[in-house]
Amino acid sequence: MKTQTRDTQQADTTWTHEHSAGLYGITEWGGKYFAVSPKGEVIVRAPVGDNRLEEVSLMEIVGALAERDLTMPVLIRLENLVDARVRSLNESFADAMRAAGYRGEFRGAFPVKVNQQSHVVQEIARFGEHYHHGLEVGSKAELLVALSVIRDRESVIVCNGYKDAEFIDLGLQAVVLGYKCFFVLENPDEIELIVKRSAQMGVEPLIGARLKLSTKVEGHWSKDSGERSLFGLTANQLVDVVDKMKQAGLLHCFRLLHFHLGSQIPNIRNIRTGLLEACRYYIALINEGAPLGYLDIGGGLAVDYDGTSSTSGYSRNYNIKEYCVDIVEAIQESFDQYDIPHPTIISESGRATVAHTAVLLFNILDVTRFEPRAIPDSLPEDAPESVVNLRDVIAGISPATLQECYHDIVHYRDQAQELFAQGEIDLRLRAVADDLYLAGLKKIAAIIPTLKRVPSELETLADRLADIYYGNFSVFQSLPDSWAINQIFPIMPIHRLCEEPTRQAVIADITCDCDGKLDNFTLMDGYSNTIPLHPFNPDDEYYIGVFLVGAYQETLGDLHNLFGDTNIASIRVNEDRSFDVVHEFHGDSISDVLSYVEYEPHTLLQEFRRKAEAAVKEGRINVAERQRMLGLFAESLRGYTYFEK
Ligand SMILES: Cc1ncc(COP(=O)(O)O)c(C=O)c1O
């Protein structure tokens, strides 16, 4: 990204909302769901009724939430988008099957681990019922959720993960109640416990097996795919399991074959290759006498986080339609050769179902600019040679002398710092040296975009001079993947978009941790370590949105610096373009987060009360002051963990 930091006065007065839409790439990553309005605000295009799109500005939603005391930071969940994504997956598979003459069905199974929040899972189950959309679970806790929210007996519940006797008994009970609850074998030994518990309960289980495929995939999880993948059965383990089922007289219960190549698979070719390998296993197992009937293709359907439609790890070179067509056709072609009935295809798509459905909003609290103060016309008489030289070098900066001047500026600034460390120059002279240094770097940075070839050491100069915008949020709580695996999320201001953003910035959170920052952005020209933002005015709120955060982020977030869950609001846009706040959750109070780490808020208050009482006795404070202090302490315990205005 070559945009230069410029002063407000120089902002392009012809700038429009369309320039902003292009700059931040919203047209690409936002798909049909997010756009910029002519008023310069980000709007959500929510499917309503018969899938018509109604537009609501995020700024309108912010206003409505403020009236409900849901202050920043706030996570907005867009219920219409949950429904739209479930519909899109089911209808894309249905269309592909219809077009190909596929003689099987499709079943979705949303993996609960991708977003376990009750309102999300309940909405998927409620809206998904029409499509028999079920759930994939990986633990007893998730199975209990599935058993309570799934009402439709045509939907599947797929049990992955390690299963103890209690887990198996719960699943067998579901089978007794008429639910299609499959146990997927993750390792060969699991079959023995399933055989034992089924015999004891007198229930025939629905058994599945997870394959360890040799296909390797590209993307972030590439090293976990292929033969070294952590889960699934190898060919020889599969043979053992088949033999054990035969011995137990349960081979007819072997109904499902599952594989999961990895999450966020960017290249459709990998998906096709893995699927064809799985089809070979399926055919071989049919030949062994297993009835099967269900082929579970796992997750992996990727999200275009960076809007590039490419094989980058944050994107994908296919769309949902192509994904479904490729899968349906590959299965059909494989099985038709052997006259094997087309199986029910199960997809455990997670991130593609929920990523779009949540937006994190936060306000900017403050900005640090790396700007020199005005350089005095004449230097103080006692200015050392290094400071005088600094000034002279700056005067001589030109495209021809750029690299040399850069070296000199760094050299003389280092000398000035050393003199200060040795006590030879005072604080004011040191400050003049720093100002000159910054002025020199700015002058060089302004010339860089005009160069044909930029010297490598100067490539990151503009980044080093970028502003720091302090945002009211915690990366660790709300965007853990950004910190842990460098996940890119689309980020942009949600208003002022008819105004040119003239500052280049990185965004720091309020955890005071050097990792608590956002410095990897997806923009029109590609990835950038800085993002163009508008000049900050402390008297006005400035809101930033982080998009596509509905998958994994809420679940993985932690309590670093004891910043807790943010406020959350679920929004439903109505057919008349109005919207309802259908669910609101006030984020963790300080008292909540303290009790998570085993403090007892009541005891903390008692301890503080004792200190205040002692201070009264010592005459440090009077009784009225004691009351005020205790009041503030108690009020703080009840308060929000984030910055409150
Ligand atoms: C077994 C299984 N199924 C489904 C998923 C969901 O994958 P995705 O979110 O890429 O659709 C995962 C996540 O990695 C998984 O481990």
Ligand as a Chemical Component Dictionary entry (heavy atoms), coordinates in Angstrom:
data_LIG
# 
_chem_comp.id                   LIG 
_chem_comp.type                 NON-POLYMER 
_chem_comp.pdbx_formal_charge   0 
_chem_comp.three_letter_code    LIG 
# 
loop_
_chem_comp_atom.comp_id 
_chem_comp_atom.atom_id 
_chem_comp_atom.alt_atom_id 
_chem_comp_atom.type_symbol 
_chem_comp_atom.charge 
_chem_comp_atom.model_Cartn_x 
_chem_comp_atom.model_Cartn_y 
_chem_comp_atom.model_Cartn_z 
_chem_comp_atom.pdbx_ordinal 
LIG C1 C1 C 0 -13.892 -32.388 12.462 1  
LIG C2 C2 C 0 -14.118 -30.999 12.025 2  
LIG N1 N1 N 0 -15.232 -30.714 11.322 3  
LIG C3 C3 C 0 -15.494 -29.451 10.909 4  
LIG C4 C4 C 0 -14.632 -28.410 11.199 5  
LIG C5 C5 C 0 -14.981 -27.028 10.707 6  
LIG O1 O1 O 0 -14.121 -26.600 9.716  7  
LIG P1 P1 P 0 -14.437 -25.222 8.966  8  
LIG O2 O2 O 0 -14.675 -24.214 10.012 9  
LIG O3 O3 O 0 -13.242 -24.953 8.130  10 
LIG O4 O4 O 0 -15.641 -25.439 8.114  11 
LIG C6 C6 C 0 -13.477 -28.662 11.927 12 
LIG C7 C7 C 0 -12.524 -27.564 12.209 13 
LIG O5 O5 O 0 -11.374 -27.616 11.917 14 
LIG C8 C8 C 0 -13.210 -29.992 12.354 15 
LIG O6 O6 O 0 -12.128 -30.273 13.071 16 
# 
loop_
_chem_comp_bond.comp_id 
_chem_comp_bond.atom_id_1 
_chem_comp_bond.atom_id_2 
_chem_comp_bond.value_order 
_chem_comp_bond.pdbx_ordinal 
LIG C1 C2 SING 1  
LIG C2 N1 SING 2  
LIG C2 C8 DOUB 3  
LIG N1 C3 DOUB 4  
LIG C3 C4 SING 5  
LIG C4 C5 SING 6  
LIG C4 C6 DOUB 7  
LIG C5 O1 SING 8  
LIG O1 P1 SING 9  
LIG P1 O2 DOUB 10 
LIG P1 O3 SING 11 
LIG P1 O4 SING 12 
LIG C6 C7 SING 13 
LIG C6 C8 SING 14 
LIG C7 O5 DOUB 15 
LIG C8 O6 SING 16 
# 
